Amino acid sequence: MCGITGIYGLGGKQSHEAACESVVLMNAALAHRGPDATGIWKEDPELVLGHQRLSIIDTQAASNQPFLHEATGDALVFNGEVYNYRELRSELEAQHTFQTDSDTEVVLAALQQWGRAALQRFNGMFAFAWWNAEKRELLLVRDRLGIKPLYYTESNGAFLFASEIRSLLASNRVKREHDPMALADYLRYQTVHAPRTILKDVKLLEPGHWIRLQGEEMELEKWWDAAHEAMALSPVASRKERTERVRHHLKEAVRLRMRADVPLGAFLSGGIDSSAIVGLMQEVSERPISTFSVTFDEGQFDEGPYSRLIAKRFQTDHHEIRLTADNFLEQVPAALEAMDHPSGDGPNTFVVSAATKKEGITVALSGLGGDELFAGYPVFTRSHDLVQKRWLASWPKGLRKLAGSVYAAAKPTGTARKMADILAGDYFDLEHTYPLSRQMLLERDLRKMAPELAHHPNAVFGWMKEALEPGTAGFDLPFLSKVSLAEMHTYMGHTLLRDTDQMSMAHALEVRVPFLDHHLVVEAMAASDEEKWPHTPKKLLTDALPDLLPKEVVNRPKMGFTLPWEQWMRAELKPLCEEGLEALSGLDSMHTKQIDRIWQAFLAGDARWTFSRVWMLVVLGNWMKRHGIA
């Protein structure tokens, strides 16, 4: 796991020297991602590449980057891991002589041997830039699910890219100006969906896409599509065959992700997903697995008993890291400081990553993705129920509006307000109800808070309409897989994965996600609703692992961090909150009085304004002030 930087499209000695200075600054901004080595390649007059290394596989200096192939002049900067590098190396050894034991050298050899077709052979999480010296071509690639980020921008004829926005800002070549359409997206969803970012001139390469640069040409193309792969998968003869396939793919994903030359462990909450990962890790390992659980004294729930149950069952080397709410609270400002792109979530991951790294672990496996693939979230149930109630569309619209208003008045919560908006709408299909189900600020809220932004189209609705339109592979997916597709694009792809990357890498901790192995993703997406959800959520996953998951875990209530955010924001964090809201009010497009009304309503305990809806505004204002964004 590392950080990559680069500037392409240079002309003249002065331009090249200035670019080298910029890349030095860009690298320095990524030092937290790769503290083990720093490197710059500046031998070509048209290109400068930079790299910060976190050594995971083959920790020797020979594997530092930028990685060069002297015979051809090719160069590679690579962030992430290709887990099946040993198998690929065996295929390539007849044509290539390897000098290291790293996956980086295998990636470069594979690209030289098979070109862009090599991407289909890679199993991993990655973002990289490959300079093909013979063709004088630069290829930028992001992995299938977007686990690793890759940001880019154009400035004065040059093309800049980096693993983080902060690195691009450090180049002093990017305008510190927000994108109004992206700001509207953030206010709706507490994140910004690719290819946009909160910055007007900076874009995020979408998952499963590549960019080819050659001379003044620029080509962008999608190289992997989950829905297409799922619909092309060979059918199963029975549900038993499906569960066997799921187990095989998940076990293989875990086995590959245990390859590392540094201390490795696993996050263990005692839930279905993390327990499944730990059980399979122990199944393929000859040594006890190190597991890490962060538990809290405060809160309605304590997951400690469940994590201890799983640790004992699989005889892991278990580490229980006990935190108080005060311990957590003390780290909130540092978590905000570590945030590369504004996001309404993240401090939890920051604290867990810090505690795990402190225990000497450099790589941790996570259960992220299990809920999205196997219908574990309430949004699956809600979406299914709404489609079953589409007969409500036959009611007169006025009657539906009235019913929704009465319901929202009787139960003044954010969920009730969403239901009222759904009832007042004209459609009950997934394309219309799902975007609303994940929305933080509703359209009526946006019109009051930022009237000038409310006219910008809903990015999630636009994406879903395109992804699920008739004639596409997405249209033919089973219903629950359509929800999974939406989850992977929205909440998982642009909140969970973004937060996991920026908050874990703030501590130089690599987090691997076996559930997002592309073979398993395709298998889960191809499964019918009946196979996936015959009785309870995640039934397909639990049926695939009956010997690993005890009934206490399978049947336990879903839990999460239950920290006193409302209390903190009204007390200890109140100055920080007001500072962030004040900064947000400074934007011309924001209605200051409405922001203050929301804050006062939250302080008064108004159930419509939960801490998460207010916190995302605080985070945004804090981030924009810290980076000087206008």
Secondary structure, 3 states (H helix, E strand, C coil): CEEEEEEECCCCHHHHHHHHHHHHHHHHHCCCCCECEEEEEEEECCEEEEEEECCCCCCCHHHCCCEEECCCCEEEEEEEEECCHHHHHHHHCCCCCCCCCCHHHHHHHHHHHHHHHHHHHCCEEEEEEEEECCCCEEEEEECCCCCCCCEEEEECCEEEEECCHHHHHHCCCCCCCECHHHHHHHHHHCCCCCCECCECCCEECCCCEEEEEECCEEEEEECCCHHHHHHHCCCCCCHHHHHHHHHHHHHHHHHHCCCCCCCEEEECCCCHHHHHHHHHHHHHCCCCCEEEEEEECCCCCCCHHHHHHHHHHCCCEEEEEEECHHHHHHHHHHHHHHCCCCCCCCHHHHHHHHHHHHCCCCEEECCCCHHHHCCCCHHHHHHHHHHHCHHHHHCCHHHHHHHHHHHHHHCCCHHHHHHHHHHHCCCCCHHHHHHHHCCCCCHHHHHHHCCCCCCCCCHHHHHHHHHCCCCCCHHHCCHHHHHHHHHHHHHHHHHHHHHHHHHHHCCCCEEECHHHCHHHHHHHHHCCHHHHCCCCCCHHHHHHCCCCCCHHHHCCCCCCCCCCHHHHHHCCCHHHHHHHHHHHHCCCCCCHHHHHHHHHHHHCCCCCCCHHHHHHHHHHHHHHHHCCCC
